[in-house]
C-alpha cells in the first residue's frame, strides 16, 4: 500500500517538526475521502451489475447479422415481401439508428430528469415490447417489422447513458473509463448469448441455406436439395421458418425479465459528488483526449459542447468506427454464407467473438484511464482499418479449413477492437464535457448514426448492385483512415489554431 510522504514512523524525530501537525491537519480530510473511495460501495457494485445486465439484454443488435438471415428468409415467403433480400436489412438498421441518433439528445435529457430507475424501466419496457410485437409484424409487411424492431433505438436512449452515468457517480472520477467499460461490456457479452440462442432455437438441426433462384422453382419440402451456385442463400426449410416468429416471443420475454432485475439493482448515491462539487471551465484549456485530474471538473451544456472543436473530432472518429460496426453486424454472416454454408459454424464463432467483445471493452476502458483517448483510438482505428479492408479477400479461400480459420480470426480481431470505441467514448464524454449533462451530451455524439445511416443506404442502393459486399467493406476501411486523420493528425492543428 502506498504511504504518503508526510506519514512518519513513530520513532522518528521528525514528529517534533512544527510543520508535521500542520500537514496532518491539512491532508487528513482528503486522505479520509480517498480511504472511503477505496472501500467498494455495495450500492455501486449493485448499480454496475444492474447496468451490465441491462446492457447484456440490449446487446441484441450485435446479433443482427444472425437475425437478418432468419427474418429475411421468413418474410420472403409470407406472401407480402416477394423479392426481399439480405441487403434490404439495411433499412431496418438505419431506421433504428436514425431514430436513436435524432432522439438521444432529447430523450437523454428526459432520462436524467426521470431518474435512473424510471428511465431504465421505461427503456426496458419499450425494448422488450418491440420484440414481442415483432411476433405479429413479421407475419406481414417488412415495414411493420422495421417499426417494431426499431423501437430498440428509442429504448436505447433511455438506458445506455443513464446506466453508465449512474455507475460512474458511485466511484472516483479517476475510474471513469474502467467503470463505464464494465457496464458497456454487457453489450458485448450479449451477443455471445443471443446469437447461439437464436440459432439453436430456430435451426437446431443445422439445415443448409439454399440458392434463391433454384428454390423458387421447387416445393418447400425439397428446399434442402437446392443448388448453392449463387451468392445469397436463404433458409427455406419450413420447420426452420415456422420457428422464426416464436424466436421473437422468446427473446422479448427474456429481455423483459432482465430489465426488471436491472431496475431492482440500479440506484443513485445519496450525495452525487459529480454534480455537487463542480466548476465550469473551458473544455479546451487542457489537451483534449488526455486524462485530467479530479479537480477542475468541467460541466458544459449541449450548446456549449457544440462550440468545441474536440466534439467534432471525436464525433468523426466515432462515426468512422460505427460505420464498420454497422456493416459487420448486419452483413458478416450473409457475406460468409457465400462461401461457408454452415449455420452452426457462425454460431460458434459468435460465442468467441462476442466474449472478446465484452472483455475488450473492459480492457479499453482500463487503457483509457492509463493512456487517454487519442492513443487508444489510434490503435483501435488502425487495427479496424486493416482488418475490414482485407475482409473481402476471404471469399477467395472457398469453404475449406483455411477459410473458416481466417474468417474466425478476422471476426475476433474486429470484435476485440471495434467495441472499444464505446468504452473510451463513454469515459471521454464525462471527462471532457462533465457529468452534469452527461446523457444529453452523450446523445449528441450519437447523431453520427444519422450520417452513417444515409451513407449505408447510398452504398446499398448505388454501389452494392454492381460491386457487392466488397464495396461496403472497402468504404468502411476508407472512413477509418479519415477518422484517424481527424482525431490524431488534424486535432493538433485545430488545437493550435483555436
N, C-alpha and C positions, 0 to 999 in steps of 0.2 A: 504494500500500500504506500502511495506517495505521501511523504511527510512534509508539510510546509516549512519554509526556511526559518520561520520565527519560533517553531516548536523546539525548545532547548531541553536536553536531558536534565533530570532532576539534580544531578550532582554538579552541573556546570556553574561556573562563577558568573556566566553571562546573565543569569537571572537577576543579578544585582544591578544590571544596566538600567538606568532610568527610562530608556526607550522601550524596554520589554513590556511593562504593563500597558503602555500606550498601544503597542502593536496588538496585544491580546484584545484590548477593548475595541480597537477599530476593526479587527478582522473576524472576531467571533461571530457576529450576526451572519455575515456572508458564508462563513465556514459552516454554520449550523444549517443554512439553506442548502448548501452543497451536500451535507450529510443526509438531509431529508430527501433530496433528489436521488441519492444513491439507493434508498430503500424503494423497491418497486411497489407502487400503489396498487392495491387489489382492484380498485375501480379502473385504473389504467390498463391493467392486464385484461380485465373483462371486456373493456372497450376495444382493445386490439383484437381480441378473439371474436367479438361481435362484428367488427369491421371486416376482419378476414373472412368470416362466414358469409356475410352479405356479398362481398366481392367474389367469393367462391361460386355463389349461385349466379351472379351476373356474368361470369366468365363464359357463358354460352356462345357469345359472339366469336370466341376463338374456335368454336366448332362449326362455324358457318360453312366451311368447306365441306363438312360432312353432311350437315342439314341440306345443303344445296343439292347434293346428289339424290337424296331421298325425296325431298319436297318437289323438285323439278320432275323427277321420274313419275311421281304420283300424279301431279297436276297435268302432265301431258296427256293422260288417259282418262281424266274425269269428265270429259265432254265439253269443257269450257275453254281449254287452253291449248288447242292443237298447234303444234309448231314451237311450243315453249322450249327454250334451250338453257343449258347451264349458264351461258354468258348473260342471260336475262336476269340472273340473280342479282346482278349489279344494281338493278332498280330497287330491290329491297334494301340492300345495304346502304345505298346512297340516300334513300328516303329516310332511313333511321339516322344516318349521320347528319343530314341537313337539319332535321328536326332537333337533334341533340345539339348541334352547333349553334343554331339560331336561338334555342330556348334556354341554354345553360346559363348565360349571364344573368338572365332574369329569374329563372327558377332557382338558381344557386342562391341569389339574394333572398328569395322567399323561403328557401330551406333554412337559412340562417335564422330568420325570424321565427320559424316554426319550432325550432329546437331539434336536436338530433333524433330523438325517438320518434316524434311525429313525422319528421321528414323521411326517415328510413322506413317507417310503417307505410307511408303513402307510396314511396317508390317501389317497395316490395309488392304491394297490392296491385299496382299498375303492371308491374313486370310479370308476375305470375298469372294475373288475369289475362294478359295478352297471349300467353302461351295456351292457356285453357281455351280462349276464344278461337285460337287457330285450329282447334279440333273441328270447328264448324266452317271457318273461312277457307280452309284448304280443300274443301269439297266443292268450291265454287270458283269464281274468277280469281286470277292471280292478284289483281289489285286489292282484293279483300284480305288475302294473306299478307300482302305488303303492309296494309294498315295494322293488322293485329300484331304482327311481329315488330313493327316499327315503334310500338308503344314502349319497347325496350329503351329507345332513345330518350323518351320523356322520363321514364323511371330512373334512368342513369343520372339525370340532372339533380334528382333529389338525394341520392345516396352516396355517390362516389366521393365528391369533395367533402361532403359532410362527415363521412366516416374517417377520412384522413385528418381533417382539421380537429375533430373531437379527440382522436387518439393522440395527436401531437400536443394538445393542450394539457395532457396529464404529465408530460415529460419535459426534460430540459431542452431548450432550443438547440443545443448542440447536437441533439439526436433527431433532428427533423427528418433527415434522409433515411435513417435506419427505421424509425417508427413508421413513416409513410410507406417504405418498401415492404415491411412485414404485412401491413394492411393490404396493399395492392397485389402482393404475391398471391393472395387468394384468387385474383382474377386469372393469374397464370396457371395455378394448380387446377382451376375449374375444368378446363378442357381435358385434362388427364382423366377426369371422371366422366364428363358429358359425352365426349366422342365415343368411348367404348360402350357406355350405357346405350347410346343411340344405336350403335352398330349391332350389338348383341341382342337388343330388343327387336329391331326391325329385320335384321338379316342374320339370324343365329346359325343358319346352315351355310353361310358364305356363298350365296348364289352369285353367279357371274353377271356383270352388266353386259348388255348386248348392243350390237350395231343398230342404230335407229332406223335406217332405211330398210335394212333387211327384216327387222322385226315388224315393221308396219305391214308387211305382206304376209305375215303368218298369224296364226292364232296365238293368243297369250300363253296357252299351255305348252306351246312349242318354243317359247321365247329363249329358254336356256340354250337352245341349239343355234342361236343366231350367230352369224359370222362376226368377227371382230376386226373388219377391214378398215372402217372409218375411224376418225379420231374420237368424237364424242360417243360415249356408250352409256346407255340408260338401263336402269333396273326395270324389268318387265314381268318378273315372276309375281303372280297375283297374291300369293301368300305374303310376300315381302311388302307389296304395295298396300295391302289391307292393314298392315300394322302402322303405317305412317301417321294417320290421324291419331291413333291411340298413343303414339310416342309423345305428342304434344300434351295430352292429358297427364301422362306420367311425369314429364318434365315440369309442367305447371304446378302439379301437386308438391313435388319435391321442393321447388323454389319457394312456394308459399310457407312450407314448414320451416325452411331455413331462414326466411325473412322474420318469422315470429320469434325464433330463437335469437336472432340478431338484435331485435328490438328489446328483448329482455336483458341482454348483456350490455348494451351501449348506454353510457351515461356521461354527463359533463362533470368536471371537477367543481367543487364548491366555489373556489376562487380561481378564475381563469386568468392566470398571470399574463398570458399573451395579449389579453385585451386591456388589462388594468394598468400595467406598468409599461406604457409605450410612449414614444415621442416621434414626431413627424420629421423626417429628413428627406433630402433629395436622394432618389434611388441611385443616381449616377455619381455620388460623392466617392464611392468605392468602386474598385474594379468589378464590373458585373461578372457573375458566373463563378466567383470565388467565395469560399466560406467567410462569413463575417463573425464578429464576436457577438456575445449575448447582449451587450449594451447597444444603444442607438438602434433599437428595433424600428423598422420603417413601417408605416401604415399609409398606403396610397389608396385612394378611391379608384374605381374603374376608370373614370375620366382622366385622372392623373396618370394612371398606368398607360393609357393610350398616347400620352405625350412623351413617353420614354422610348429611346431607340432600342434599348435592351429587350423590350417586349416584342418588337418586330423581329429581332434576331432570333429569339427562342421560338417565336411563332413559326418562322420559316424552317428552323431546324425540326420542330415538332411535325410540321407538315411533311417534310421530306421522309421521315421515318414512318409516319402514319400511312402514307401512300403505299409503302411496301407492305405494311401490316395488313392493310385492307385487301390488297391484291392476293397476298399469300393466304390470308384467312378465308378468302372466297373461292379461289381457283386452284389451290395447290393440289387438291385431290382430283378435280376434274382434269387438270393437266396430267397428273400422274396416271390416271386411268387410260390415257392414250398410249402408254407403253407398259404399264404394270397393272394388269387387270385382276386384282386380288383385294377384295374389300377388307378382309381381316388384317392384311398387311398394314393398311393405313391406320387402322385402329390401334395396332401395336406400336407403330411409330408415334402416334399421337400421345400415347401414355408417356413415352420417354421425352418427347419434345416439350410437352407441357409440364412435366416435372422440372425440366430445365427452365421453362418459362417462369415458374414460381420461384425457384431458388435464385435464378439470375436477378430477379427484382430486388431480393434482399442483398445480393452481392453488390449490385449497382447503387443501391441506397447507402450501403456502408461506404462504398467508394466515393460517393458524392460527399459524405462527411469528411473524408480524408483529402480528396483532390479537387473538389469543386465541379461545377457544371461543365466548363469548356473541355477539360481533359477527358472527362467521362464521355461526353458527347462525341468527341473526336474519335475515340476508339470504337464506339458503337457504330457511328456512321460509316467509318472506313470498312469495318467488317461486313456490314449490311450491303454496302455498295458492291463489294467484290462478289459476295455470295449470290445476291439476287441477279446480278448481270450475267453470271455464268449458269444460272439455273436452267435456261432453255437447252443447254448442251447435253443435259441428262437424257433427253429423248433419243439421242443417237446411240445410247448404250443398249436399247432394247429391254426385253423382260428377262434379264439374267441376274445373277448374284451381284455382279458389279453395279448394275443399275440400282438394285434395291439398297445396297450398302451406301452408294453415293447419295441417293435420294434421302435416306435416313440421316446421313451426316449433314447434308445441306439444310434440312429442316431443323435439325438440332442446333446448328450454328445460328440460323436465323432466330430461333426462339430462345437462344441464350443471349442475344444481343438486342434485337428489336424491342422487347418488352422493357428493357432497361430505361427507355425514354420516359415511360410513365413514372418510374420511381424518381428519377432526377428532376423531371418537370414538377412533380408534386412537391418536392422539397424546395426547389428554386422559386416557385411562386410565393411561398411563405417567406423565404429568405430575402428575396429581392423586393417584394411589394408589401410584406407584412401580413399578419394573421387576421387582422380585424375584418377585412373584406375578402377573405380567402376564397369563399365559394364563388363570388361574382367574378373576381379576377381570374380564378382558375377557369371559369366558364368562358372568359374572353379568348383564352388560348384555344379552346375547342371550336371557335368559329372557323378554324382552319379545316374542319371537317366539310364545311360548305364548299370550300375551294377545291379540295381533292375529290369530292363527290362529282363536281362538274367535270373535272379532268378525267375521272374514270369513265363517266358516261361518254365523253368525247372519244376516248380510246376504244370503248366498246362499239360505238356507232360508226366511227371513221376508220380506225386502224385495225381493229380485230378481224373484220371480214376478210381482209387481204393478208394480214401478217400473223394472225392467230395469237396464241399466248405469248409468243416471243416479244411482240410489241409492248405488252404490259410489263414484262419483266425488265426490258431494256429501258423503258421510260422511267420506271421506278429507280433503276440504278443511276440514271442521269440526274434525277432530282436529289438523290443522296449526295452527289457531288456538289450540287447547288447549296444544299443545307450546310455542308462542311465549309464551303467558302464564306457563306454569310455569317455563320456563328464564330468561326475561328479566325479567318483571314480578314474579312471586311470589318469585323467587330472592332478591331483596334483602330482602323482608320476612322470609323464613325465616332469612336470614343474621343479621339484627338480633336476631330472637327467640332464636336459638341463642347 
